């Protein structure tokens, strides 16, 4: 009789785990982890292009070395920040995003400075690198959007009923999102 009771309890526990959505929570968490890896991969692609861009620009005599140094430093800072997918909180994503924005800003300043060097702009290697950077920025935006969609799906699922009853006890906590940069809500001022 005791064995039958133990079997009944075991079956009840197993069926409650499947009805609480444990397997679905795992699948959705892994989807978030996969999308995070895609985000990191897109950012890594940009970071990998930076040394080629810097070396191409270095070849031009009298180019501002301080501008190049800032790009190199921003790249080092951006690649030093790693986030474990288990710690995808709003704060950690904001730190990651800030470092990446620093690199993006220094690259923008570099490309703006290049305007003063028509010989550099005319080189095929530089034009190709510039096109690759533009494409990479588009990939980054696409991957960030996919990540946010995956996080939304995961967060909504673990906060729904009955999953919310079991999610925290199994270690499923909400994940953070990429957010718009400060000031992105204001249209840029155009002056002629």
Order of alpha helices (4+ residues) and beta strands (2+ residues): alpha-alpha-alpha-alpha-alpha-alpha-alpha
